[in-house]
Amino acid sequence: MSSRNYLRLGFEHLKDVIDAGSVARFRSTIVNYSNSGEDFPLEPAFCLQDKEILKIAFAPRLISELRQKFHPDFVMFPDIEVQYNLIGGSTSRDGKFDGWHVDSNSEGRKKYLTDENYGFAKVGIYFQDNTDMYGGGVDLAPASHRFLGFGSVRLQFLIKKVVEKLRIIFDAHKIRTQAGDALFFDSRVQHRSSRVEKKGKNENNQKFQSSDFVSLPKGKEKIVVYFDIAYPNSCREFWGNAKRRAQSDDPTVRRHFKGYTSSNGNLGLFKEHAKANGVNIILDYVDG
């Protein structure tokens, strides 16, 4: 079962799961994709056809660590995405709660989210250090995933919301991941992309372009691979929610979720990598 640290704090920092040579090669690959005009983030429909991206997602040391510290029989989802110079949360950028969110928000106030044995997490693989100058990772509010454990579902969500605000104010901090590290965090934990804390002479080092994308100096680009994992008892709910979101009126949301839930999606390479590494995947648990 999960590590004590993950159960208590809602996240686990995995160090050096990707070696330095692989980090350098992958950074070069993604920068080349950007230079050639690929749209970012690279969505599941793209990532599931890219052997280099799949090789990173199924890195042996990462898989081993997830088995040891999340669940020995964890279930992996094909929602692999590569972010490039992306800072989430497009508000004022300077407010105390700017960008903070939980990944389970789209699921609403569902009772299963309050269950003690619920296990669903986001995995992030980072290809740069998370620094004050350039960001590069995430900030987290430790233990903000916890529910009261008794009372009505509505009451538990209301209390959690208050506690989340307090944890963001008093306990949130930057997770100091380094290039080649990974992080997995509970879908109910408050987090955001790390902001810049130090400024240059005249302006912030992250110059905001359109929406949430930023311009960073050569060699300082922010590159992250994300995907989701779950306990075997907690995987079906997310898949049902993903299938519903694949029918969204928002074309961006619809494209993202349809890219890996569609019955005619090409998941062949993903299945091959999963089988070769002995990894359970959501398609083993659902009909489609």
N, C-alpha and C positions, 0 to 999 in steps of 0.2 A: 504494500500500500504506500501512499505518499509519504514523503519525508515529514518529520515533525515541523521543520522550518516552513514548508509549504502550507501545511494545515494551519499553522499558527498565524503566519504573516500573509499568506495568499500568493507567494511567489518564491522562485528558487533561481539563483544565479549559477549557471553552469560555465565554468572557465575552460578556455582552450579546447573547445570541441571541434574547431576547424584549425588546421595547421597554417602557419604563416605563408607557406608557398601557395596553398589553395586560396587563402584570403586574397593574396596579390593577384592571382590569375582571375578570380571571380570579379574582383573590382574592375580589372581591365575589361572583362567581358561586358559588364553592365555599363561602364562608361562608353564603350564602343557602341552599345545599343542606343544610348542617349545621343551620341554624336551622329548616328545614322538615321535619327528621326523617329525612333520607336516612342509610342505614347506610354507615359508612366502614370500610375503604377502599372507594372506588367501584371495583367490579370490572370486568373486561373487558366482560361482558355489558351493563353500563350505559354504559361509556365509548365503546363502539363505536357507540352510538346517539346520542351527544351531539356536536353539530356544533362547539361551542366547545372541547371537549376535543380533538377530532380536529384542529381548526385549530392548537392549540398543538403537538401531536405532530408535525405536518407543517409547522411554521414554516419558511419558506424559508431563513433564515440558519442555523438548526439543521441542516437537511438538507445545505446547502452545506458546513458545517464537518465534518459526519460523513463526507461524501465525500472531503474533503481529508485528514482526520486519522485516519479509521478505515479506510475502503476505498471506492474510487470506485464500486463496484458492490455496496455493502452490502445485506444482506437484512433487512427489517424484519418483526417479529412483531406480531400483533394482540393482544398481552397487555398492553394499556394499562391502567394502574391509577392512581388518584389517592389519595394518602395525606393525611390530615388529622390533625394533632396525634398522630402515631404515632412512638413510639420503640421500635425493635425490640430483642428480647432481654430476656426477663422472668426474670432471676435476681436476685441480691442488689443489683444496680445499682451496687455500689461495688467489685467485684473487678477485678483487672487485666485479665482476659479476658472481662469481662461484655459480652455481646452480640456479640462478634466471630464472624464466620462467612464462608463463601464460598458464592456462589449455586449453584455446581456440585455442592454436597454431595449432593443427591438423585440425582445420576447415578452415584455410587459411584466405585470405582477403575477407571475405563475408560481403556484405552490411548490413545484419541484425545485425552484431556485432557492427555497428556504431549507431544503432537506440537508441534514448533516452529512449524508453520504453522497451528495452531489459532487461530481468531478468533471469540470470542463475548463480547459485552459488554452490560452494563446501562446504559441512558441515564436520567439523572435531570435533570429541569428544576425549578429551585428558584425559589420566589416570595417569598423572604425571605432576609435575610442570615444566614449561619451564625455566630452570636455566642456568646461565652462565657456570657452571661446566659441566653439562651433557646434555644440550639441552632439547628437549622434546616437542617442538612445531614448530612454524613457524616464520619467519621474513617476514614482508610485507612492500611494498612501497605504502603508502596511496595515494589515488586518481589517481593511475597509470592506472585505468580502463577507464578513460575518453577519449572521442574523441573530436575533434574540433567542430563538429556539422554542418559544412558546407564544401563545396569543394568536389572534387572527392573522391571516396573511397580510391584510391591509395594515394592521398595526405594526407588524414586523418590518414591512417596507418603509413605513413612515419613520420608525425609530432608526432604521439603518440610514435613511437619508440624512437625518440630523447628525448621526455619528460620523458619517462620511465627511460632512463639512468640517467637523471638528478635527478629524484626522488629517484632512488636507491642510488646515491652518497650522496645526501644531506638530505634525509628524511626517508630512510628505517630504520626500527628498529624491535627488537624482541617483539612479542606480549606476554605479561606475563600471559599466561593461567596457571591455576592451575588444579590439579587433580579434575575431575568432571566438568570442564568447557567445553564449545563448542565454536566454531568459525564458522561463515559462511562468505565466501568471493567471490566476483565477479570472474567469470571465466576469465576475462580480466585483473585482477590485478596482478602485478608482486609480486612473493613470492618465498620462498625457505624454506627448512628445516633449523631450527636454528642450527648454528655451535657452537662449544665449543670456549669460549673466554679465559678461564683460563686453565692453564696447571699444571700438577703435577710436581714432581721433574725432571723427565727425559722425559716424553712424554705426548702427548695429552690424555685426559681421554677417548676419543672416539677412540678406536684402530680399524682402518679400516680393515675389513676382505675382502671377495670377493665382487666386485662391490660396491654397495651402503650400504651394511650392516655393522653395527658396533658392537663391543663387549662392553657391559656396565655392571657395577657391579650388583650383586644381589640386588634387591629392587629398582634399578635405571633404569630398562628396559624401553625403549620408546614404548608405546602401544597407537595406534590411530585407531579409526574407522572413515572411510570416506564414504560419498555417495553424490550424487548430487540432487539438487532441482531446480525448475524453476517456472517462472510465467506461467500461463496457455497459454499465447500468445507466449511463447518462448521455448516450450518443444519439438516441433516436429523436429526442425532442429538438435538438439543434437542426438535425437534418430536415425535419418537418417544417421548421421555421425558415430554413434556407430555401426549400421548395416553394414556400409561399412567397418569399421575397423575390424569387425568380419570375413572378408574375406582377411585380411592382409596376406602377405607372411611371416611376422615375427610370428613364432609360439607362442611367449609369448603374443604379442598383440592380436593375433587371439583367443587364449584361454581365455584371460580376457574378451573380448567383447562378444564372443560366449556364455560365461557362463551365461549371463543374457538377451541376445537378441534372442537366438535360440528359434524357435517355439516349440521345444520339451523340453525346459528347465523347470525344476520343480519350478514354482513360487507360488505354493499353499500356503505355510506358509507365504510368503510375502504378498499375497493378503488377507489372513486371518487377519494378523496384521493391514494392512491398513484399512480394513473394520471395525475392532473393534475400531480403533482410529479415524475413519472418515477422513482418509487422502486420497487425490487424488493421483493416480499413473499414470504413463505414459501410461500404458496399457488401461486406460480409454479414451485416446485421439488418439490412433493409432490402426490400424487393426492387427498389429503384426510385 
